[in-house]
């Protein structure tokens, strides 16, 4: 008997009855993350984006200019547009209304018909049907040809066929849905998250008005919280918004738009005094955070055209004599750019659409941007000289930064085996169970060291406020003791085979990196400085879910032997009311306000802030890369007016000490 014949079947029979066929939308409900990314906060908001994308596609086709999004008190969502309305007539192949086909059949819709939609974000035709599948209640209303149609569904299945319920002067589609809370781990929509996306869509689609209303919140005028987004200048307005916190070195931004081979290209770019590259790319309104061929075409054109101009003007001779080579990175330092392309048949990597793969787009963008930039450089000699000088400065700084970085990455920089002397390391060597606390000050660091569990918790005290990397040249960053200590303690290096500037986290020593600062204004500032450093130079740590913020309590409230730790003003009032019997007995009540970690002893710090069984950690995530870039540049950059405006608008949301 052969080896194959000797194999023992241990797990029972495997035959035709073990092959399951999922009907209709069952596959979406069984594996929702495959279609919307995850079942957390991001996936929940993605449902709204899928519905809005359908309305935006109507706008791109020239049939819609007004979209209204409403968050209802029960956290249900409605999206109303003034487009053509989803067709409701009979679909011969499916033997049901076209509206029901769109809502209940995957890969069904008008996006596959080039006569209906020239370009589309919802390319795969699974968007609104996925939303329906993942909603416990769903209702579609269509206002079309003077008639009002409706269909309601539950858990993806129709409650009745599409029916006409009256006549109307309106036109468009209204989708209302309530996500299935048995699938999603959170059910609360964030106004700010939806507002950011609608604002982005308004910039990307000039002339379209998008409105957001939150029926859960009343404003100062006793009306529902409401915002309206509209842009006349489109990407030019977007650039002005993103670069508000940076000092520009050009009088006017460079702008171009054109079309070739049915690919529409729109680009706006501007150089500033910062030391970071901020390029944002979009395909059919979708933020391609991983770039793709359109971004590659832009970078290629930028490097080639600027290099040619600089060579012809002989401005690079001095730096080349110093044996400093100019790289592609140098041409993009201090550049903010937005690239938006519209493609008939975009090829994305998966439904999440984060990287464009169409090879033909690279050549089209390359050619169009090259021509645009060449003309601009010839017609604007003053700005052209400023740009080339910026490139030279970037090359010089990069050369200095490389030397400083090499020092960081040499094992003999620090005595004692290469780890920072102030690091109190943990005994475990398994990164997945280890935590590094970045603690404000030596005093708090000492308390944390005494209170920690040394098996898996390491402590690295940071002296005062670390360098503001938003305003510092790259080589200064690697000369900072505190920043060098973080690199060395974490075990990370700079440079991967794919990207010389990327962070290499293969040897990351801690699964959690926890920022722990005082619960006051200075502590918040230090935490923001650290987060700015992580966002600009260790973004991979955030993207892979390694960065957290500790939440020490604001108050300790004691009465007799009873005590309560509280984290908010509302909790303080509740605790006081509980301990004093609603104010009837306040004798012996003591309220301690914790402004610093050092005001707690080691046991209190462990109990409230470091004990995994009790503590609350806030994971740092990037919901919108473009908005995150804008906020960090505005908060930590040189321009004061945008920062002052932001603080005035948002101060009432924060707990700020006077």
VOGU-3710 file (C-alpha; in Angstrom, 3 decimals, decimal comma):
1> xxxxxxxxxx> 0,000/0,000/0,000  1,379/3,471/-0,939  1,909/6,359/1,498  -1,086/8,177/0,087  -3,348/5,201/0,707  -2,180/5,063/4,331  -3,368/8,556/5,291  -5,908/8,394/8,131  -9,073/10,550/7,820  -9,353/12,202/11,260
11> xxxxxxxxxx> -11,865/14,960/10,685  -14,828/13,065/9,329  -16,152/12,869/5,785  -15,552/15,604/3,221  -17,998/15,445/0,351  -20,593/17,488/-1,540  -22,739/18,167/1,530  -19,799/20,041/3,097  -19,753/22,577/0,254  -21,914/25,561/1,252
21> xxxxxxxxxx> -23,301/28,045/-1,267  -24,187/31,425/0,211  -27,267/32,908/-1,436  -27,850/36,589/-2,152  -26,218/38,848/0,417  -25,414/36,091/2,921  -21,728/36,291/1,987  -21,598/39,948/3,041  -23,193/39,207/6,407  -20,923/36,200/6,930
31> xxxxxxxxxx> -17,668/38,069/6,089  -18,432/41,809/6,300  -14,783/42,853/6,711  -14,056/41,590/3,184  -16,384/44,257/1,822  -16,076/47,247/4,167  -12,686/46,754/5,836  -13,762/45,988/9,417  -16,777/45,934/11,742  -15,504/48,702/14,017
41> xxxxxxxxxx> -15,806/52,456/13,784  -14,138/52,643/10,387  -16,442/50,050/8,815  -19,498/51,699/10,361  -18,653/55,019/8,709  -17,738/53,257/5,485  -21,415/52,338/5,094  -22,254/56,031/4,820  -19,457/56,623/2,320  -20,776/53,854/0,062
51> xxxxxxxxxx> -24,186/55,511/-0,125  -22,722/58,993/-0,618  -20,485/57,606/-3,387  -23,607/56,688/-5,371  -24,838/60,269/-5,108  -21,415/61,651/-6,025  -21,373/59,372/-9,072  -24,640/60,995/-10,137  -22,938/64,366/-9,705  -19,913/63,279/-11,767
61> xxxxxxxxxx> -22,348/62,260/-14,504  -23,795/65,789/-14,410  -27,192/64,934/-12,895  -26,844/66,004/-9,232  -25,563/69,085/-7,392  -27,007/68,726/-3,880  -26,516/65,925/-1,326  -27,932/65,942/2,213  -26,679/63,579/4,930  -28,505/63,307/8,274
71> xxxxxxxxxx> -27,561/61,504/11,480  -30,824/60,691/13,259  -31,263/60,440/17,070  -31,139/56,621/16,966  -27,824/56,694/14,998  -29,552/55,771/11,774  -28,447/57,600/8,622  -30,252/59,077/5,644  -28,706/60,336/2,404  -30,833/62,389/-0,010
81> xxxxxxxxxx> -29,676/63,596/-3,431  -31,317/65,380/-6,364  -30,027/63,015/-9,039  -32,024/61,028/-11,581  -33,269/58,492/-9,041  -32,483/54,771/-9,181  -34,561/53,157/-11,958  -37,679/51,370/-10,697  -38,944/49,732/-13,891  -39,052/45,958/-14,368
91> xxxxxxxxxx> -35,724/44,153/-14,857  -36,366/41,332/-17,334  -33,391/39,135/-16,434  -33,930/39,261/-12,649  -37,730/39,383/-12,912  -38,058/42,178/-10,341  -37,797/45,950/-10,081  -34,419/47,438/-11,042  -34,388/49,179/-7,649  -34,637/45,848/-5,826
101> xxxxxxxxxx> -31,880/44,428/-8,053  -29,565/47,304/-7,123  -30,309/46,849/-3,414  -30,101/43,062/-3,193  -27,734/41,760/-5,879  -23,964/42,105/-5,599  -22,150/43,564/-8,599  -25,372/45,072/-9,932  -25,786/48,714/-10,891  -25,326/51,320/-13,579
111> xxxxxxxxxx> -21,586/51,647/-13,004  -20,843/48,928/-15,560  -22,663/50,897/-18,292  -20,419/53,656/-19,711  -23,467/55,412/-21,156  -24,885/55,820/-17,634  -21,680/56,668/-15,754  -18,496/57,876/-17,446  -16,530/57,481/-14,206  -17,485/56,059/-10,857
121> xxxxxxxxxx> -16,108/55,559/-7,358  -18,473/52,651/-6,710  -16,896/50,609/-9,465  -17,595/47,137/-8,113  -21,357/47,560/-7,773  -21,389/46,159/-4,235  -21,740/49,405/-2,288  -25,403/50,005/-1,540  -26,206/46,289/-1,558  -23,531/45,814/1,137
131> xxxxxxxxxx> -25,088/48,590/3,196  -28,454/46,885/2,854  -26,982/43,516/3,844  -25,405/44,971/6,990  -28,464/46,955/8,122  -31,232/45,642/10,336  -33,549/48,221/8,793  -33,222/49,793/5,353  -35,495/51,994/3,269  -35,050/53,322/-0,244
141> xxxxxxxxxx> -37,235/56,091/-1,667  -37,025/57,128/-5,316  -38,423/60,332/-6,777  -38,465/59,803/-10,512  -40,590/60,976/-13,454  -43,037/62,687/-11,090  -43,662/59,520/-9,078  -42,653/58,480/-5,545  -41,527/54,862/-5,026  -40,514/53,035/-1,844
151> xxxxxxxxxx> -39,119/49,723/-0,692  -38,189/48,601/2,819  -35,811/45,786/3,691  -34,472/44,082/6,812  -31,147/42,256/7,121  -30,772/42,488/3,338  -34,156/40,978/2,453  -37,132/42,905/1,000  -40,213/43,225/3,190  -42,334/43,810/0,079
161> xxxxxxxxxx> -41,854/44,533/-3,649  -41,132/48,084/-4,790  -44,348/50,086/-4,749  -45,529/53,486/-5,924  -46,969/55,549/-3,059  -47,797/58,826/-4,741  -46,799/61,656/-7,036  -44,019/64,180/-6,422  -42,294/67,212/-7,849  -38,991/66,020/-6,354
171> xxxxxxxxxx> -36,357/63,994/-8,125  -33,527/61,905/-6,726  -32,959/59,079/-4,254  -33,203/58,896/-0,470  -31,536/56,014/1,350  -32,204/55,489/5,072  -30,559/52,696/7,033  -29,822/51,510/10,553  -26,687/49,342/10,866  -27,058/45,881/12,356
181> xxxxxxxxxx> -25,659/46,144/15,897  -25,226/42,371/16,043  -22,472/42,805/13,425  -20,836/46,109/14,336  -18,964/46,470/17,603  -19,885/50,158/17,755  -23,080/51,881/16,664  -22,371/55,579/17,297  -21,581/57,808/14,336  -19,019/60,581/14,746
191> xxxxxxxxxx> -20,073/63,909/13,316  -16,457/65,033/12,854  -15,570/61,928/10,828  -18,470/62,365/8,416  -17,877/66,130/8,252  -14,254/65,593/7,211  -15,287/63,310/4,349  -18,030/65,637/3,104  -15,665/68,608/3,185  -13,132/66,577/1,204
201> xxxxxxxxxx> -15,774/65,645/-1,391  -16,801/69,292/-1,770  -13,195/70,252/-2,558  -12,821/67,384/-5,027  -16,084/68,200/-6,823  -16,409/71,945/-7,236  -19,916/73,277/-7,586  -21,605/70,507/-5,562  -23,199/71,344/-2,216  -23,034/68,728/0,545
211> xxxxxxxxxx> -24,865/69,204/3,831  -24,558/67,378/7,146  -27,120/67,522/9,955  -26,873/65,873/13,364  -30,285/65,464/15,007  -28,614/64,232/18,214  -27,099/67,637/19,024  -28,573/71,130/19,382  -26,437/74,223/18,735  -26,463/77,613/20,501
221> xxxxxxxxxx> -29,537/78,678/18,531  -31,469/75,594/19,646  -31,228/74,081/16,171  -29,763/70,791/15,039  -26,000/70,845/14,506  -25,540/71,551/10,811  -22,772/72,313/8,320  -22,770/72,959/4,600  -19,793/72,360/2,310  -19,329/73,979/-1,093
231> xxxxxxxxxx> -16,249/74,945/-3,088  -16,093/77,227/-6,098  -12,379/76,712/-6,775  -12,136/72,994/-5,970  -8,550/71,786/-5,575  -7,232/75,349/-5,249  -9,449/75,811/-2,194  -8,369/72,378/-0,944  -4,689/73,342/-1,144  -5,339/76,608/0,685
241> xxxxxxxxxx> -7,146/74,659/3,413  -4,399/72,025/3,786  -1,518/74,509/3,705  -3,039/77,101/6,039  -0,512/76,311/8,773  2,560/76,477/6,528  4,542/79,422/5,183  4,501/79,295/1,380  7,481/80,339/-0,755  5,442/80,919/-3,938
251> xxxxxxxxxx> 3,100/83,783/-4,728  0,510/81,545/-6,376  0,021/77,756/-6,516  0,714/75,827/-9,704  -2,549/74,478/-11,159  -3,406/72,386/-14,184  -6,233/70,305/-15,550  -6,736/68,395/-18,753  -7,992/65,206/-20,363  -6,324/62,578/-22,507
261> xxxxxxxxxx> -7,608/59,174/-23,624  -10,701/59,570/-21,385  -8,543/60,164/-18,300  -9,201/63,496/-16,571  -6,251/64,899/-14,647  -6,333/67,787/-12,161  -3,266/68,838/-10,162  -2,469/71,683/-7,792  0,864/72,105/-6,013  2,729/74,614/-3,864
271> xxxxxxxxxx> 6,084/74,733/-2,098  6,422/75,871/1,516  9,145/76,229/4,144  8,402/72,888/5,842  10,665/69,845/5,609  8,043/67,211/4,817  6,449/65,947/1,624  2,651/66,188/1,630  1,203/64,691/-1,533  -2,413/63,536/-1,566
281> xxxxxxxxxx> -3,784/61,485/-4,447  -7,348/60,650/-5,468  -8,992/58,476/-8,095  -12,678/59,106/-8,784  -12,878/60,924/-5,406  -11,321/57,985/-3,529  -8,267/58,825/-1,425  -5,602/56,403/-2,664  -3,530/56,484/0,511  -1,092/53,921/-0,924
291> xxxxxxxxxx> -0,649/55,927/-4,110  -0,363/54,069/-7,384  0,396/54,810/-11,017  -1,031/58,357/-10,972  1,270/59,300/-8,089  4,237/57,601/-9,749  3,582/59,589/-12,948  3,434/62,839/-11,009  6,679/62,157/-9,139  8,482/61,147/-12,310
301> xxxxxxxxxx> 7,414/64,310/-14,135  8,275/66,521/-11,169  11,795/65,121/-10,754  12,612/65,079/-14,477  11,307/68,573/-15,237  12,769/70,310/-12,185  16,130/68,558/-12,621  16,307/69,640/-16,272  15,437/73,237/-15,404  17,958/73,345/-12,535
311> xxxxxxxxxx> 20,707/71,871/-14,733  20,043/74,337/-17,542  20,080/77,258/-15,088  23,398/75,948/-13,650  22,041/76,389/-10,104  23,153/72,916/-9,022  26,850/73,339/-9,795  27,791/74,479/-6,283  26,050/71,614/-4,473  27,384/69,036/-6,950
321> xxxxxxxxxx> 30,928/70,272/-6,329  30,339/69,421/-2,652  29,683/65,841/-3,813  26,076/66,018/-2,600  23,804/64,196/-5,016  20,293/65,484/-5,662  17,662/62,745/-5,204  13,978/62,538/-6,074  13,118/63,079/-2,401  14,799/66,494/-2,490
331> xxxxxxxxxx> 12,451/67,722/-5,214  9,440/66,876/-3,029  10,550/68,252/0,349  8,325/71,128/1,389  5,841/70,325/-1,370  2,105/70,113/-0,840  0,273/68,691/-3,844  -3,099/67,198/-4,676  -3,488/64,888/-7,666  -7,032/63,982/-8,693
341> xxxxxxxxxx> -7,718/61,744/-11,676  -10,966/60,462/-13,118  -10,619/57,061/-14,800  -13,339/55,087/-16,600  -12,154/51,659/-15,520  -9,825/52,047/-12,531  -8,008/48,945/-11,371  -7,731/49,074/-7,591  -6,069/46,687/-5,217  -9,207/45,302/-3,557
351> xxxxxxxxxx> -12,523/46,867/-2,593  -10,818/49,199/-0,125  -9,319/51,011/-3,155  -6,098/52,297/-1,698  -3,759/51,921/-4,689  -4,313/52,531/-8,415  -2,873/49,947/-10,795  -3,722/51,276/-14,310  -0,373/51,475/-16,131  -1,672/53,830/-18,831
361> xxxxxxxxxx> -2,465/56,490/-16,213  1,206/56,838/-15,271  2,212/57,997/-18,756  -0,759/60,351/-19,081  -0,087/62,080/-15,750  3,649/62,168/-16,444  3,199/63,892/-19,810  0,553/66,392/-18,701  2,324/67,405/-15,472  5,664/67,666/-17,262
371> xxxxxxxxxx> 4,267/70,072/-19,853  2,441/72,120/-17,218  5,454/72,407/-14,944  7,879/73,240/-17,749  5,671/76,127/-18,882  5,292/77,391/-15,331  9,042/77,382/-14,650  9,755/79,329/-17,829  7,029/81,901/-17,164  7,762/82,429/-13,432
381> xxxxxxxxxx> 11,539/82,814/-12,996  11,336/84,211/-9,444  9,292/81,307/-8,108  11,404/78,861/-10,122  14,568/80,113/-8,431  12,928/79,784/-4,986  11,910/76,197/-5,769  15,407/75,173/-6,899  16,954/76,838/-3,831  14,526/74,826/-1,706
391> xxxxxxxxxx> 15,677/71,633/-3,476  19,326/72,491/-2,795  18,543/73,135/0,876  16,730/69,799/1,052  19,681/67,934/-0,475  22,138/69,561/1,929  19,910/68,817/4,930  19,349/65,225/3,784  23,091/64,700/3,565  23,501/65,990/7,128
401> xxxxxxxxxx> 20,494/63,972/8,336  21,912/60,765/6,876  25,088/61,200/8,904  23,104/61,952/12,066  20,825/58,984/11,424  23,752/56,635/10,992  24,913/57,678/14,448  21,523/56,748/15,883  21,633/53,352/14,267  25,119/52,413/15,403
411> xxxxxxxxxx> 25,039/50,081/18,352  27,851/51,875/20,162  26,136/55,268/20,365  24,994/54,515/23,908  26,904/52,770/26,609  25,466/49,673/28,191  24,670/47,434/25,257  23,199/50,110/22,993  20,047/50,940/25,003  19,407/54,389/26,503
421> xxxxxxxxxx> 20,673/54,711/30,063  17,336/56,087/31,278  15,363/53,135/29,941  14,006/50,800/32,618  13,412/47,783/30,422  11,061/44,862/31,014  12,217/41,288/31,448  10,088/39,751/28,695  11,640/39,548/25,239  8,362/38,880/23,406
431> xxxxxxxxxx> 7,410/42,125/21,590  3,723/41,197/21,403  3,385/41,260/25,201  5,781/44,143/25,955  4,803/47,779/26,544  6,951/50,915/26,498  5,688/53,903/28,483  7,008/57,272/27,296  6,666/59,278/30,502  6,871/63,022/30,997
441> xxxxxxxxxx> 9,789/63,860/33,312  12,175/61,942/35,591  9,946/62,278/38,656  6,901/60,692/37,040  9,214/58,193/35,378  10,463/57,107/38,798  6,911/56,690/40,091  5,959/54,685/37,006  9,046/52,493/37,410  8,045/51,669/40,998
451> xxxxxxxxxx> 4,410/51,019/40,098  4,822/48,996/36,893  4,834/45,271/36,290  8,478/44,867/35,305  7,785/41,627/33,463  6,178/43,348/30,485  6,217/47,134/31,140  9,247/49,297/30,289  9,620/52,976/31,247  11,457/55,671/29,267
461> xxxxxxxxxx> 11,348/59,124/30,925  11,466/62,092/28,533  13,042/65,319/29,697  10,673/68,256/29,189  9,169/69,063/25,808  10,768/67,190/22,933  11,831/68,928/19,731  9,000/70,240/17,532  9,805/68,239/14,390  7,297/70,225/12,327
471> xxxxxxxxxx> 9,658/73,213/12,346  13,048/71,490/12,622  15,421/70,494/9,836  15,786/66,703/9,533  19,383/66,534/10,777  18,408/68,451/13,937  15,857/65,754/14,698  18,503/63,037/14,846  20,712/65,226/17,019  18,001/65,387/19,705
481> xxxxxxxxxx> 18,836/63,137/22,680  15,174/62,417/23,463  14,380/61,397/19,885  17,530/59,279/19,594  16,541/57,549/22,825  13,133/56,681/21,376  14,612/55,231/18,181  17,120/53,151/20,129  14,705/51,929/22,794  12,131/50,907/20,192
491> xxxxxxxxxx> 14,716/49,011/18,135  13,508/50,496/14,843  15,634/51,748/11,962  15,061/53,946/8,924  14,999/52,484/5,448  13,455/49,404/3,879  14,232/47,664/0,577  11,166/49,354/-0,914  11,528/52,839/0,591  14,721/54,453/1,872
501> xxxxxxxxxx> 12,733/56,862/4,075  10,280/54,356/5,545  10,475/53,101/9,110  11,679/49,523/9,445  9,758/47,981/12,357  10,851/44,365/11,896  12,850/44,563/15,154  10,317/46,615/17,104  10,793/45,621/20,745  7,340/46,589/22,092
511> xxxxxxxxxx> 3,842/45,785/20,868  2,420/48,846/22,625  4,038/52,290/22,778  2,113/54,294/25,380  2,372/58,068/25,768  1,775/58,959/29,437  1,795/62,675/30,309  0,255/64,950/32,932  -3,458/65,718/32,633  -2,910/69,451/32,116
521> xxxxxxxxxx> -2,108/71,850/29,266  1,650/71,200/29,384  1,040/67,454/29,376  -1,265/67,768/26,360  1,369/69,838/24,568  4,069/67,233/25,216  1,753/64,441/24,009  1,047/66,461/20,833  4,779/66,969/20,231  5,370/63,205/20,544
531> xxxxxxxxxx> 2,423/62,425/18,264  3,717/64,939/15,699  7,067/63,136/15,732  5,373/59,754/15,327  3,144/61,021/12,495  6,024/62,567/10,553  8,794/60,038/11,223  7,218/56,856/12,633  3,863/56,756/10,879  4,142/52,990/10,473
541> xxxxxxxxxx> 3,860/52,592/14,255  0,470/54,302/14,135  -0,709/52,535/10,989  0,031/49,102/12,472  -1,772/49,935/15,730  1,190/50,210/18,114  0,631/53,716/19,546  -1,601/54,449/22,548  -2,280/57,300/24,966  -2,664/56,604/28,694
551> xxxxxxxxxx> -5,548/58,307/30,506  -4,668/59,198/34,101  -7,601/60,361/36,240  -8,414/64,035/36,719  -9,711/63,737/40,299  -9,588/61,620/43,411  -12,759/62,153/45,472  -12,740/60,892/49,085  -15,254/60,851/51,899  -14,357/58,805/54,906
561> xxxxxxxxxx> -13,115/55,434/53,696  -14,864/55,790/50,354  -12,936/57,031/47,343  -13,590/57,457/43,635  -11,209/58,130/40,770  -12,880/60,082/37,960  -11,767/61,111/34,478  -14,293/63,790/33,463  -16,188/66,708/34,969  -19,441/64,813/34,529
571> xxxxxxxxxx> -18,046/61,847/36,484  -16,846/64,226/39,213  -20,343/65,648/39,668  -21,861/62,158/39,743  -19,317/60,935/42,314  -19,829/63,977/44,548  -23,603/63,535/44,383  -23,273/59,842/45,254  -20,891/60,345/48,184  -22,796/63,296/49,678
581> xxxxxxxxxx> -26,310/61,960/49,105  -26,932/64,681/46,513  -25,310/67,393/48,608  -27,107/66,653/51,870  -23,961/65,591/53,692  -20,748/67,224/52,435  -18,749/67,041/55,666  -15,439/65,236/55,237  -15,576/65,480/51,429  -12,131/65,924/49,871
591> xxxxxxxxxx> -11,519/66,528/46,154  -7,969/66,257/44,832  -7,254/67,561/41,323  -4,406/65,646/39,657  -2,459/68,051/37,478  0,617/65,855/37,329  1,502/62,175/37,374  3,920/62,915/40,223  0,991/63,756/42,506  0,078/60,055/42,579
601> xxxxxxxxxx> 2,084/57,447/44,419  3,214/54,316/42,590  0,264/52,216/43,728  -2,260/54,855/42,633  -0,577/55,208/39,233  -0,636/51,431/38,740  -4,253/51,103/39,833  -5,641/53,945/37,713  -3,423/54,152/34,670  -1,128/51,140/34,174
611> xxxxxxxxxx> -3,008/48,039/35,347  -4,312/46,289/32,185  -7,305/45,014/34,152  -8,499/48,515/35,003  -6,788/51,165/32,842  -8,168/52,853/29,735  -5,824/53,191/26,770  -6,785/55,244/23,732  -5,379/53,787/20,543  -4,071/56,344/18,058
621> xxxxxxxxxx> -5,416/55,782/14,548  -5,442/57,797/11,322  -8,988/58,001/9,969  -8,141/60,549/7,271  -4,498/61,031/6,303  -5,142/64,326/4,530  -6,922/65,884/7,498  -4,305/64,552/9,941  -1,560/66,187/7,888  -3,443/69,507/7,934
631> xxxxxxxxxx> -4,069/69,434/11,687  -0,462/68,644/12,626  0,927/71,343/10,327  -1,589/73,845/11,659  -1,046/73,030/15,359  2,743/72,770/15,255  3,723/74,954/12,264  4,797/78,588/11,982  1,491/80,217/11,035  -0,313/81,561/14,131
641> xxxxxxxxxx> -3,742/82,750/12,790  -4,979/79,276/11,669  -3,902/77,790/15,026  -5,684/80,531/16,976  -8,854/79,997/14,921  -8,721/76,229/15,513  -8,320/76,678/19,278  -11,178/79,186/19,444  -13,464/76,819/17,534  -12,560/73,685/19,489
651> xxxxxxxx> -11,645/74,872/22,997  -15,166/74,254/24,331  -14,864/70,570/23,379  -11,683/70,088/25,398  -10,932/70,015/29,101  -8,370/72,810/29,296  -6,916/74,167/32,541  -6,915/77,907/33,023
//
